[in-house]
Amino acid sequence: MIDKLPQAILAKAFRGELVPQDHNDEPASVLLEKIKAAKAAAAKGKKTKGGKQAELVL
């Protein structure tokens, strides 16, 4: 039984069952899109509307 404990903890972690979920948080898919956009902008040296270089804000 003790051997399966780490697997059970990892399974709960991947299902988001270890801590209460904040329903105000944006979905992970939205965050991933923001990260992709920031990386693409940084790779191109593209500037944002404010004249600043794009940066990743989490």
C-alpha distance matrix in Angstrom:
0.0 3.8 5.4 5.4 6.8 10.1 10.6 10.2 12.7 14.9 15.1 16.2 18.6 20.2 20.7 22.3 20.1 19.5 23.2 26.0 28.0 31.7 33.7 36.7 35.1 36.6 34.6 33.1 35.6 38.5 37.2 36.8 40.4 41.7 40.1 41.6 45.0 45.0 44.2 46.9 49.4 48.6 49.0 52.4 53.5 54.2 55.3 54.4 57.0 57.2 58.3 55.1 52.9 49.8 46.8 43.1 42.5 39.0
3.8 0.0 3.8 5.4 5.2 8.0 9.8 10.0 11.4 13.7 14.9 15.8 17.5 19.6 20.6 21.7 19.7 18.4 22.0 25.1 27.3 30.8 33.2 35.9 34.1 35.7 33.9 32.2 34.9 37.6 36.0 35.7 39.4 40.4 38.6 40.3 43.7 43.3 42.5 45.4 47.7 46.8 47.2 50.7 51.6 52.5 53.5 52.7 55.4 55.4 56.4 53.1 50.9 47.9 44.7 41.2 40.5 37.1
5.4 3.8 0.0 3.8 5.6 7.0 8.0 9.6 11.3 12.6 13.8 15.6 17.1 18.5 20.0 21.5 20.1 19.2 22.8 26.0 27.7 31.3 33.5 36.1 34.0 35.2 33.1 31.2 33.6 36.5 34.9 34.2 37.8 39.1 37.1 38.5 42.0 41.8 40.6 43.4 46.0 45.0 45.2 48.7 49.8 50.8 52.0 51.4 54.2 54.4 55.2 51.9 49.5 46.5 43.5 40.0 39.7 36.3
5.4 5.4 3.8 0.0 3.8 5.7 5.3 6.2 8.8 10.1 10.6 12.4 14.3 15.6 16.7 18.5 17.0 16.6 20.3 23.3 24.9 28.5 30.4 33.2 31.2 32.4 30.2 28.4 30.8 33.8 32.4 31.8 35.4 36.8 35.0 36.4 39.9 39.9 38.9 41.6 44.2 43.5 43.7 47.1 48.3 49.0 50.3 49.5 52.2 52.5 53.5 50.3 48.0 44.8 41.9 38.3 37.9 34.5
6.8 5.2 5.6 3.8 0.0 3.8 5.4 5.0 6.2 8.7 9.8 10.6 12.3 14.4 15.4 16.5 14.8 13.7 17.3 20.5 22.4 25.9 28.2 30.9 29.0 30.5 28.6 27.0 29.8 32.4 30.9 30.7 34.3 35.4 33.7 35.5 38.8 38.6 37.9 40.7 43.1 42.3 42.9 46.2 47.2 47.8 48.8 47.9 50.5 50.6 51.7 48.5 46.3 43.2 40.1 36.5 35.8 32.3
10.1 8.0 7.0 5.7 3.8 0.0 3.8 5.4 5.1 6.2 8.5 9.9 10.5 12.4 14.3 15.2 14.3 13.0 16.5 19.9 21.4 24.8 27.1 29.5 27.2 28.5 26.6 24.7 27.3 30.0 28.2 27.8 31.5 32.5 30.6 32.3 35.6 35.3 34.5 37.4 39.7 38.8 39.3 42.7 43.7 44.5 45.5 44.7 47.5 47.6 48.5 45.3 43.0 39.9 36.8 33.3 32.8 29.4
10.6 9.8 8.0 5.3 5.4 3.8 0.0 3.8 5.5 5.1 6.1 8.6 9.8 10.6 12.4 14.2 13.6 13.3 17.0 20.0 21.0 24.5 26.3 28.9 26.7 27.6 25.3 23.3 25.7 28.6 27.2 26.5 30.1 31.5 29.7 31.1 34.5 34.6 33.7 36.4 38.9 38.3 38.6 41.9 43.1 43.8 45.0 44.2 46.9 47.4 48.3 45.2 42.8 39.6 36.8 33.2 32.8 29.5
10.2 10.0 9.6 6.2 5.0 5.4 3.8 0.0 3.8 5.5 5.1 6.2 8.6 10.0 10.7 12.3 10.9 10.9 14.7 17.4 18.8 22.4 24.2 27.1 25.2 26.5 24.3 22.9 25.4 28.3 27.1 26.8 30.4 31.7 30.4 31.9 35.2 35.3 34.8 37.5 39.9 39.4 40.0 43.2 44.4 44.7 45.7 44.6 47.1 47.5 48.7 45.7 43.6 40.3 37.4 33.7 33.0 29.4
12.7 11.4 11.3 8.8 6.2 5.1 5.5 3.8 0.0 3.8 5.4 5.2 6.1 8.7 9.9 10.5 9.2 8.1 11.8 15.0 16.5 20.0 22.2 24.8 22.8 24.3 22.6 21.0 23.9 26.4 24.9 25.0 28.6 29.5 28.1 30.1 33.2 33.0 32.6 35.5 37.7 37.1 37.9 41.2 42.0 42.4 43.2 42.1 44.6 44.7 45.9 42.9 40.9 37.6 34.6 30.9 30.0 26.4
14.9 13.7 12.6 10.1 8.7 6.2 5.1 5.5 3.8 0.0 3.8 5.4 4.9 6.2 8.6 9.7 9.9 9.4 12.8 15.9 16.5 19.8 21.8 24.1 21.7 22.7 20.6 18.6 21.3 24.0 22.4 22.0 25.7 26.8 25.2 26.9 30.2 30.1 29.5 32.3 34.6 34.1 34.7 37.9 39.0 39.5 40.5 39.5 42.1 42.5 43.5 40.5 38.3 35.0 32.1 28.4 27.9 24.5
15.1 14.9 13.8 10.6 9.8 8.5 6.1 5.1 5.4 3.8 0.0 3.8 5.4 5.3 6.3 8.7 8.7 9.6 13.1 15.5 15.8 19.3 20.8 23.5 21.4 22.2 19.7 18.2 20.5 23.5 22.5 22.1 25.5 27.1 25.9 27.3 30.5 30.9 30.5 33.0 35.4 35.2 35.8 38.9 40.1 40.3 41.4 40.2 42.7 43.3 44.5 41.7 39.5 36.1 33.4 29.7 29.1 25.6
16.2 15.8 15.6 12.4 10.6 9.9 8.6 6.2 5.2 5.4 3.8 0.0 3.8 5.5 5.1 6.1 5.1 6.1 9.6 11.9 12.7 16.4 18.0 20.9 19.1 20.5 18.5 17.5 20.2 22.8 21.8 22.1 25.5 26.7 25.8 27.7 30.6 30.9 30.9 33.5 35.6 35.5 36.5 39.4 40.4 40.4 41.1 39.7 41.9 42.3 43.8 41.0 39.2 35.7 32.9 29.2 28.1 24.4
18.6 17.5 17.1 14.3 12.3 10.5 9.8 8.6 6.1 4.9 5.4 3.8 0.0 3.8 5.4 5.0 5.9 5.6 8.5 11.3 11.6 14.8 16.8 19.2 17.0 18.2 16.4 15.0 18.0 20.4 18.9 19.2 22.8 23.7 22.6 24.6 27.6 27.6 27.5 30.3 32.3 32.1 33.1 36.1 37.0 37.1 37.8 36.4 38.8 39.1 40.5 37.5 35.6 32.3 29.4 25.6 24.6 21.0
20.2 19.6 18.5 15.6 14.4 12.4 10.6 10.0 8.7 6.2 5.3 5.5 3.8 0.0 3.8 5.4 7.7 8.9 11.2 13.2 12.5 15.5 16.8 19.2 16.6 17.1 14.7 12.9 15.4 18.3 17.2 17.0 20.4 21.9 20.8 22.4 25.5 25.9 25.7 28.2 30.5 30.5 31.3 34.2 35.4 35.4 36.3 35.0 37.4 38.1 39.4 36.6 34.6 31.0 28.4 24.7 24.1 20.6
20.7 20.6 20.0 16.7 15.4 14.3 12.4 10.7 9.9 8.6 6.3 5.1 5.4 3.8 0.0 3.8 5.5 8.3 10.3 11.5 10.7 14.0 14.9 17.8 15.8 16.5 14.1 13.3 15.7 18.5 18.0 18.3 21.4 22.9 22.5 24.1 26.9 27.6 27.8 30.1 32.2 32.6 33.5 36.2 37.4 37.1 37.8 36.2 38.3 39.1 40.7 38.1 36.3 32.7 30.2 26.5 25.5 21.9
22.3 21.7 21.5 18.5 16.5 15.2 14.2 12.3 10.5 9.7 8.7 6.1 5.0 5.4 3.8 0.0 3.8 5.8 6.9 8.0 7.3 10.7 12.2 14.9 13.1 14.4 12.7 12.3 15.4 17.4 16.7 17.6 20.8 21.7 21.4 23.5 26.0 26.4 27.0 29.5 31.3 31.5 32.9 35.5 36.3 35.9 36.4 34.6 36.6 37.0 38.8 36.1 34.6 31.0 28.4 24.6 23.2 19.5
20.1 19.7 20.1 17.0 14.8 14.3 13.6 10.9 9.2 9.9 8.7 5.1 5.9 7.7 5.5 3.8 0.0 3.8 5.8 7.1 8.1 11.9 13.6 16.7 15.5 17.4 16.0 15.9 19.0 21.0 20.3 21.3 24.5 25.3 25.1 27.3 29.8 30.0 30.6 33.2 34.9 35.1 36.5 39.2 39.9 39.5 39.9 38.0 39.9 40.2 42.0 39.4 37.9 34.4 31.7 28.0 26.3 22.6
19.5 18.4 19.2 16.6 13.7 13.0 13.3 10.9 8.1 9.4 9.6 6.1 5.6 8.9 8.3 5.8 3.8 0.0 3.8 7.0 8.9 12.4 15.0 17.5 16.2 18.5 17.6 17.2 20.6 22.3 20.9 22.1 25.5 25.9 25.3 27.8 30.3 30.1 30.6 33.5 35.1 34.8 36.4 39.3 39.7 39.6 39.8 38.0 40.0 40.0 41.7 38.9 37.4 34.1 31.1 27.4 25.7 21.9
23.2 22.0 22.8 20.3 17.3 16.5 17.0 14.7 11.8 12.8 13.1 9.6 8.5 11.2 10.3 6.9 5.8 3.8 0.0 3.8 6.3 9.3 12.3 14.6 13.6 16.4 16.3 16.3 20.0 21.0 19.7 21.5 24.6 24.6 24.4 27.2 29.3 28.9 29.9 32.8 34.0 33.8 35.8 38.4 38.6 38.3 38.1 36.2 37.9 37.7 39.7 36.9 35.8 32.5 29.5 25.9 23.7 20.0
26.0 25.1 26.0 23.3 20.5 19.9 20.0 17.4 15.0 15.9 15.5 11.9 11.3 13.2 11.5 8.0 7.1 7.0 3.8 0.0 3.8 6.6 9.3 11.9 11.8 14.9 15.1 16.1 19.5 20.2 19.4 21.6 24.4 24.3 24.7 27.5 29.2 29.1 30.5 33.2 34.2 34.4 36.5 38.9 39.0 38.3 38.0 35.7 37.1 37.0 39.2 36.7 35.9 32.6 29.8 26.2 23.8 20.1
28.0 27.3 27.7 24.9 22.4 21.4 21.0 18.8 16.5 16.5 15.8 12.7 11.6 12.5 10.7 7.3 8.1 8.9 6.3 3.8 0.0 3.8 6.1 8.8 8.4 11.2 11.4 12.7 16.0 16.6 16.1 18.4 20.9 21.0 21.7 24.4 26.0 26.1 27.6 30.1 31.1 31.6 33.6 35.9 36.2 35.3 34.9 32.6 33.9 34.1 36.4 34.0 33.1 29.7 27.1 23.6 21.2 17.6
31.7 30.8 31.3 28.5 25.9 24.8 24.5 22.4 20.0 19.8 19.3 16.4 14.8 15.5 14.0 10.7 11.9 12.4 9.3 6.6 3.8 0.0 3.8 5.4 5.7 9.1 10.5 12.4 15.6 15.3 14.9 17.8 19.9 19.4 20.6 23.5 24.5 24.6 26.6 29.0 29.5 30.1 32.5 34.5 34.5 33.4 32.7 30.1 31.2 31.2 33.7 31.5 31.0 27.7 25.2 21.9 19.2 15.8
33.7 33.2 33.5 30.4 28.2 27.1 26.3 24.2 22.2 21.8 20.8 18.0 16.8 16.8 14.9 12.2 13.6 15.0 12.3 9.3 6.1 3.8 0.0 3.8 5.4 7.9 9.2 12.0 14.5 14.0 14.6 17.5 19.0 19.0 20.7 23.2 24.0 24.5 26.7 28.7 29.3 30.4 32.7 34.3 34.6 33.1 32.5 29.7 30.5 30.8 33.5 31.6 31.2 27.8 25.8 22.6 20.0 16.9
36.7 35.9 36.1 33.2 30.9 29.5 28.9 27.1 24.8 24.1 23.5 20.9 19.2 19.2 17.8 14.9 16.7 17.5 14.6 11.9 8.8 5.4 3.8 0.0 3.8 6.4 9.2 12.1 14.4 12.9 13.3 16.7 17.8 17.1 19.1 21.8 22.1 22.4 25.0 26.9 27.1 28.2 30.8 32.2 32.2 30.5 29.6 26.6 27.3 27.4 30.3 28.5 28.3 25.1 23.1 20.2 17.3 14.6
35.1 34.1 34.0 31.2 29.0 27.2 26.7 25.2 22.8 21.7 21.4 19.1 17.0 16.6 15.8 13.1 15.5 16.2 13.6 11.8 8.4 5.7 5.4 3.8 0.0 3.8 6.5 8.7 11.4 10.1 9.9 13.2 14.7 14.1 15.7 18.5 19.2 19.4 21.7 23.8 24.2 25.1 27.6 29.3 29.4 28.0 27.3 24.7 25.8 26.0 28.5 26.5 25.9 22.5 20.4 17.2 14.6 11.6
36.6 35.7 35.2 32.4 30.5 28.5 27.6 26.5 24.3 22.7 22.2 20.5 18.2 17.1 16.5 14.4 17.4 18.5 16.4 14.9 11.2 9.1 7.9 6.4 3.8 0.0 3.8 6.5 8.2 6.5 7.2 10.5 11.4 11.2 13.3 15.6 16.2 16.9 19.2 21.0 21.5 22.9 25.1 26.6 27.0 25.4 25.0 22.4 23.5 24.3 26.7 24.8 24.1 20.5 18.8 15.7 13.7 11.1
34.6 33.9 33.1 30.2 28.6 26.6 25.3 24.3 22.6 20.6 19.7 18.5 16.4 14.7 14.1 12.7 16.0 17.6 16.3 15.1 11.4 10.5 9.2 9.2 6.5 3.8 0.0 3.8 5.4 5.5 6.8 8.9 10.3 11.3 12.9 14.7 15.9 17.2 18.9 20.5 21.7 23.1 24.8 26.5 27.4 26.0 26.2 23.8 25.3 26.4 28.5 26.6 25.4 21.7 20.1 16.8 15.5 12.9
33.1 32.2 31.2 28.4 27.0 24.7 23.3 22.9 21.0 18.6 18.2 17.5 15.0 12.9 13.3 12.3 15.9 17.2 16.3 16.1 12.7 12.4 12.0 12.1 8.7 6.5 3.8 0.0 3.8 5.4 5.0 6.1 8.6 9.9 10.5 12.3 14.2 15.3 16.4 18.3 19.9 20.9 22.4 24.4 25.5 24.5 25.1 23.2 25.2 26.3 27.9 25.7 24.1 20.3 18.5 15.0 14.3 11.6
35.6 34.9 33.6 30.8 29.8 27.3 25.7 25.4 23.9 21.3 20.5 20.2 18.0 15.4 15.7 15.4 19.0 20.6 20.0 19.5 16.0 15.6 14.5 14.4 11.4 8.2 5.4 3.8 0.0 3.8 5.5 5.1 6.3 8.7 9.9 10.5 12.4 14.3 15.3 16.5 18.3 19.9 21.0 22.7 24.2 23.0 23.8 22.0 24.0 25.6 27.1 25.3 23.5 19.7 18.5 15.4 15.3 13.4
38.5 37.6 36.5 33.8 32.4 30.0 28.6 28.3 26.4 24.0 23.5 22.8 20.4 18.3 18.5 17.4 21.0 22.3 21.0 20.2 16.6 15.3 14.0 12.9 10.1 6.5 5.5 5.4 3.8 0.0 3.8 5.4 5.2 6.4 8.7 10.0 10.7 12.4 14.3 15.4 16.5 18.4 20.0 21.3 22.4 20.8 21.2 19.0 20.7 22.2 24.0 22.3 20.9 17.1 16.2 13.3 12.8 11.4
37.2 36.0 34.9 32.4 30.9 28.2 27.2 27.1 24.9 22.4 22.5 21.8 18.9 17.2 18.0 16.7 20.3 20.9 19.7 19.4 16.1 14.9 14.6 13.3 9.9 7.2 6.8 5.0 5.5 3.8 0.0 3.8 5.4 5.1 6.3 8.7 9.9 10.6 12.3 14.3 15.3 16.4 18.3 20.1 20.8 19.7 20.1 18.2 20.3 21.3 22.9 20.7 19.1 15.3 13.7 10.4 9.9 8.1
36.8 35.7 34.2 31.8 30.7 27.8 26.5 26.8 25.0 22.0 22.1 22.1 19.2 17.0 18.3 17.6 21.3 22.1 21.5 21.6 18.4 17.8 17.5 16.7 13.2 10.5 8.9 6.1 5.1 5.4 3.8 0.0 3.8 5.4 5.0 6.2 8.6 9.8 10.5 12.2 14.2 15.2 16.4 18.4 19.8 19.0 20.1 18.8 21.3 22.6 23.7 21.5 19.3 15.6 14.2 11.1 11.8 10.5
40.4 39.4 37.8 35.4 34.3 31.5 30.1 30.4 28.6 25.7 25.5 25.5 22.8 20.4 21.4 20.8 24.5 25.5 24.6 24.4 20.9 19.9 19.0 17.8 14.7 11.4 10.3 8.6 6.3 5.2 5.4 3.8 0.0 3.8 5.4 5.1 6.1 8.5 9.9 10.5 12.2 14.1 15.2 16.6 18.1 16.8 17.8 16.4 18.7 20.5 21.6 19.9 17.9 14.1 13.7 11.3 12.3 11.9
41.7 40.4 39.1 36.8 35.4 32.5 31.5 31.7 29.5 26.8 27.1 26.7 23.7 21.9 22.9 21.7 25.3 25.9 24.6 24.3 21.0 19.4 19.0 17.1 14.1 11.2 11.3 9.9 8.7 6.4 5.1 5.4 3.8 0.0 3.8 5.5 5.1 6.1 8.6 9.9 10.5 12.1 14.1 15.4 16.2 14.8 15.3 13.6 15.9 17.3 18.5 16.6 14.8 11.0 10.2 7.9 8.7 9.0
40.1 38.6 37.1 35.0 33.7 30.6 29.7 30.4 28.1 25.2 25.9 25.8 22.6 20.8 22.5 21.4 25.1 25.3 24.4 24.7 21.7 20.6 20.7 19.1 15.7 13.3 12.9 10.5 9.9 8.7 6.3 5.0 5.4 3.8 0.0 3.8 5.5 5.1 6.1 8.5 9.8 10.4 12.1 14.3 15.1 14.6 15.6 14.7 17.7 18.8 19.4 16.9 14.5 10.8 9.4 6.6 8.5 8.7
41.6 40.3 38.5 36.4 35.5 32.3 31.1 31.9 30.1 26.9 27.3 27.7 24.6 22.4 24.1 23.5 27.3 27.8 27.2 27.5 24.4 23.5 23.2 21.8 18.5 15.6 14.7 12.3 10.5 10.0 8.7 6.2 5.1 5.5 3.8 0.0 3.8 5.5 5.2 6.1 8.6 9.9 10.5 12.4 14.1 13.6 15.4 14.9 18.0 19.7 19.9 17.9 15.1 11.6 11.3 9.5 12.0 12.5
45.0 43.7 42.0 39.9 38.8 35.6 34.5 35.2 33.2 30.2 30.5 30.6 27.6 25.5 26.9 26.0 29.8 30.3 29.3 29.2 26.0 24.5 24.0 22.1 19.2 16.2 15.9 14.2 12.4 10.7 9.9 8.6 6.1 5.1 5.5 3.8 0.0 3.8 5.5 5.1 6.1 8.5 9.8 10.7 12.1 10.7 12.1 11.4 14.3 16.3 16.6 15.0 12.6 9.1 9.8 8.9 11.3 12.8
45.0 43.3 41.8 39.9 38.6 35.3 34.6 35.3 33.0 30.1 30.9 30.9 27.6 25.9 27.6 26.4 30.0 30.1 28.9 29.1 26.1 24.6 24.5 22.4 19.4 16.9 17.2 15.3 14.3 12.4 10.6 9.8 8.5 6.1 5.1 5.5 3.8 0.0 3.8 5.5 5.1 6.0 8.5 10.0 10.3 9.6 10.6 10.2 13.5 14.7 14.7 12.4 9.8 6.2 6.1 5.6 8.7 10.8
44.2 42.5 40.6 38.9 37.9 34.5 33.7 34.8 32.6 29.5 30.5 30.9 27.5 25.7 27.8 27.0 30.6 30.6 29.9 30.5 27.6 26.6 26.7 25.0 21.7 19.2 18.9 16.4 15.3 14.3 12.3 10.5 9.9 8.6 6.1 5.2 5.5 3.8 0.0 3.8 5.5 5.1 6.0 8.6 9.7 10.2 12.3 12.9 16.5 17.6 17.0 14.6 11.3 8.5 8.3 7.8 11.3 13.0
46.9 45.4 43.4 41.6 40.7 37.4 36.4 37.5 35.5 32.3 33.0 33.5 30.3 28.2 30.1 29.5 33.2 33.5 32.8 33.2 30.1 29.0 28.7 26.9 23.8 21.0 20.5 18.3 16.5 15.4 14.3 12.2 10.5 9.9 8.5 6.1 5.1 5.5 3.8 0.0 3.8 5.5 5.1 6.3 8.6 8.4 11.2 12.1 15.5 17.4 16.6 14.9 11.7 9.3 10.5 10.7 14.1 16.0
49.4 47.7 46.0 44.2 43.1 39.7 38.9 39.9 37.7 34.6 35.4 35.6 32.3 30.5 32.2 31.3 34.9 35.1 34.0 34.2 31.1 29.5 29.3 27.1 24.2 21.5 21.7 19.9 18.3 16.5 15.3 14.2 12.2 10.5 9.8 8.6 6.1 5.1 5.5 3.8 0.0 3.8 5.4 5.2 6.0 5.0 7.4 8.5 12.1 13.8 12.8 11.3 8.2 6.1 8.4 9.8 13.0 15.7
48.6 46.8 45.0 43.5 42.3 38.8 38.3 39.4 37.1 34.1 35.2 35.5 32.1 30.5 32.6 31.5 35.1 34.8 33.8 34.4 31.6 30.1 30.4 28.2 25.1 22.9 23.1 20.9 19.9 18.4 16.4 15.2 14.1 12.1 10.4 9.9 8.5 6.0 5.1 5.5 3.8 0.0 3.8 5.4 4.9 6.3 8.4 10.2 14.0 14.8 13.3 11.0 7.3 6.0 7.2 9.0 12.6 15.3
49.0 47.2 45.2 43.7 42.9 39.3 38.6 40.0 37.9 34.7 35.8 36.5 33.1 31.3 33.5 32.9 36.5 36.4 35.8 36.5 33.6 32.5 32.7 30.8 27.6 25.1 24.8 22.4 21.0 20.0 18.3 16.4 15.2 14.1 12.1 10.5 9.8 8.5 6.0 5.1 5.4 3.8 0.0 3.8 5.5 7.7 10.8 13.1 16.8 18.0 16.2 14.3 10.6 9.7 10.9 12.2 15.9 18.3
52.4 50.7 48.7 47.1 46.2 42.7 41.9 43.2 41.2 37.9 38.9 39.4 36.1 34.2 36.2 35.5 39.2 39.3 38.4 38.9 35.9 34.5 34.3 32.2 29.3 26.6 26.5 24.4 22.7 21.3 20.1 18.4 16.6 15.4 14.3 12.4 10.7 10.0 8.6 6.3 5.2 5.4 3.8 0.0 3.8 5.1 8.8 11.5 14.9 16.5 14.4 13.3 10.1 9.8 12.2 14.2 17.6 20.3
53.5 51.6 49.8 48.3 47.2 43.7 43.1 44.4 42.0 39.0 40.1 40.4 37.0 35.4 37.4 36.3 39.9 39.7 38.6 39.0 36.2 34.5 34.6 32.2 29.4 27.0 27.4 25.5 24.2 22.4 20.8 19.8 18.1 16.2 15.1 14.1 12.1 10.3 9.7 8.6 6.0 4.9 5.5 3.8 0.0 3.8 6.5 9.8 13.1 14.0 11.5 10.2 7.0 7.9 10.5 13.2 16.5 19.6
54.2 52.5 50.8 49.0 47.8 44.5 43.8 44.7 42.4 39.5 40.3 40.4 37.1 35.4 37.1 35.9 39.5 39.6 38.3 38.3 35.3 33.4 33.1 30.5 28.0 25.4 26.0 24.5 23.0 20.8 19.7 19.0 16.8 14.8 14.6 13.6 10.7 9.6 10.2 8.4 5.0 6.3 7.7 5.1 3.8 0.0 3.8 6.7 9.9 11.5 9.4 8.9 6.5 6.9 10.3 13.0 15.9 19.1
55.3 53.5 52.0 50.3 48.8 45.5 45.0 45.7 43.2 40.5 41.4 41.1 37.8 36.3 37.8 36.4 39.9 39.8 38.1 38.0 34.9 32.7 32.5 29.6 27.3 25.0 26.2 25.1 23.8 21.2 20.1 20.1 17.8 15.3 15.6 15.4 12.1 10.6 12.3 11.2 7.4 8.4 10.8 8.8 6.5 3.8 0.0 3.8 6.7 7.8 5.7 5.6 4.6 5.9 9.6 12.8 14.9 18.5
54.4 52.7 51.4 49.5 47.9 44.7 44.2 44.6 42.1 39.5 40.2 39.7 36.4 35.0 36.2 34.6 38.0 38.0 36.2 35.7 32.6 30.1 29.7 26.6 24.7 22.4 23.8 23.2 22.0 19.0 18.2 18.8 16.4 13.6 14.7 14.9 11.4 10.2 12.9 12.1 8.5 10.2 13.1 11.5 9.8 6.7 3.8 0.0 3.8 5.4 5.5 5.6 6.0 5.8 9.2 11.9 13.3 16.7
57.0 55.4 54.2 52.2 50.5 47.5 46.9 47.1 44.6 42.1 42.7 41.9 38.8 37.4 38.3 36.6 39.9 40.0 37.9 37.1 33.9 31.2 30.5 27.3 25.8 23.5 25.3 25.2 24.0 20.7 20.3 21.3 18.7 15.9 17.7 18.0 14.3 13.5 16.5 15.5 12.1 14.0 16.8 14.9 13.1 9.9 6.7 3.8 0.0 3.8 5.4 7.4 9.2 9.4 12.4 15.0 15.6 18.9
57.2 55.4 54.4 52.5 50.6 47.6 47.4 47.5 44.7 42.5 43.3 42.3 39.1 38.1 39.1 37.0 40.2 40.0 37.7 37.0 34.1 31.2 30.8 27.4 26.0 24.3 26.4 26.3 25.6 22.2 21.3 22.6 20.5 17.3 18.8 19.7 16.3 14.7 17.6 17.4 13.8 14.8 18.0 16.5 14.0 11.5 7.8 5.4 3.8 0.0 3.8 5.5 8.5 9.5 11.9 14.7 15.0 18.5
58.3 56.4 55.2 53.5 51.7 48.5 48.3 48.7 45.9 43.5 44.5 43.8 40.5 39.4 40.7 38.8 42.0 41.7 39.7 39.2 36.4 33.7 33.5 30.3 28.5 26.7 28.5 27.9 27.1 24.0 22.9 23.7 21.6 18.5 19.4 19.9 16.6 14.7 17.0 16.6 12.8 13.3 16.2 14.4 11.5 9.4 5.7 5.5 5.4 3.8 0.0 3.8 6.7 9.0 11.8 15.2 16.2 19.9
55.1 53.1 51.9 50.3 48.5 45.3 45.2 45.7 42.9 40.5 41.7 41.0 37.5 36.6 38.1 36.1 39.4 38.9 36.9 36.7 34.0 31.5 31.6 28.5 26.5 24.8 26.6 25.7 25.3 22.3 20.7 21.5 19.9 16.6 16.9 17.9 15.0 12.4 14.6 14.9 11.3 11.0 14.3 13.3 10.2 8.9 5.6 5.6 7.4 5.5 3.8 0.0 3.7 6.3 8.5 12.1 13.2 17.0
52.9 50.9 49.5 48.0 46.3 43.0 42.8 43.6 40.9 38.3 39.5 39.2 35.6 34.6 36.3 34.6 37.9 37.4 35.8 35.9 33.1 31.0 31.2 28.3 25.9 24.1 25.4 24.1 23.5 20.9 19.1 19.3 17.9 14.8 14.5 15.1 12.6 9.8 11.3 11.7 8.2 7.3 10.6 10.1 7.0 6.5 4.6 6.0 9.2 8.5 6.7 3.7 0.0 3.8 6.4 10.0 12.2 15.9
49.8 47.9 46.5 44.8 43.2 39.9 39.6 40.3 37.6 35.0 36.1 35.7 32.3 31.0 32.7 31.0 34.4 34.1 32.5 32.6 29.7 27.7 27.8 25.1 22.5 20.5 21.7 20.3 19.7 17.1 15.3 15.6 14.1 11.0 10.8 11.6 9.1 6.2 8.5 9.3 6.1 6.0 9.7 9.8 7.9 6.9 5.9 5.8 9.4 9.5 9.0 6.3 3.8 0.0 3.8 6.9 9.3 12.8
46.8 44.7 43.5 41.9 40.1 36.8 36.8 37.4 34.6 32.1 33.4 32.9 29.4 28.4 30.2 28.4 31.7 31.1 29.5 29.8 27.1 25.2 25.8 23.1 20.4 18.8 20.1 18.5 18.5 16.2 13.7 14.2 13.7 10.2 9.4 11.3 9.8 6.1 8.3 10.5 8.4 7.2 10.9 12.2 10.5 10.3 9.6 9.2 12.4 11.9 11.8 8.5 6.4 3.8 0.0 3.8 6.2 9.7
43.1 41.2 40.0 38.3 36.5 33.3 33.2 33.7 30.9 28.4 29.7 29.2 25.6 24.7 26.5 24.6 28.0 27.4 25.9 26.2 23.6 21.9 22.6 20.2 17.2 15.7 16.8 15.0 15.4 13.3 10.4 11.1 11.3 7.9 6.6 9.5 8.9 5.6 7.8 10.7 9.8 9.0 12.2 14.2 13.2 13.0 12.8 11.9 15.0 14.7 15.2 12.1 10.0 6.9 3.8 0.0 3.8 6.4
42.5 40.5 39.7 37.9 35.8 32.8 32.8 33.0 30.0 27.9 29.1 28.1 24.6 24.1 25.5 23.2 26.3 25.7 23.7 23.8 21.2 19.2 20.0 17.3 14.6 13.7 15.5 14.3 15.3 12.8 9.9 11.8 12.3 8.7 8.5 12.0 11.3 8.7 11.3 14.1 13.0 12.6 15.9 17.6 16.5 15.9 14.9 13.3 15.6 15.0 16.2 13.2 12.2 9.3 6.2 3.8 0.0 3.8
39.0 37.1 36.3 34.5 32.3 29.4 29.5 29.4 26.4 24.5 25.6 24.4 21.0 20.6 21.9 19.5 22.6 21.9 20.0 20.1 17.6 15.8 16.9 14.6 11.6 11.1 12.9 11.6 13.4 11.4 8.1 10.5 11.9 9.0 8.7 12.5 12.8 10.8 13.0 16.0 15.7 15.3 18.3 20.3 19.6 19.1 18.5 16.7 18.9 18.5 19.9 17.0 15.9 12.8 9.7 6.4 3.8 0.0
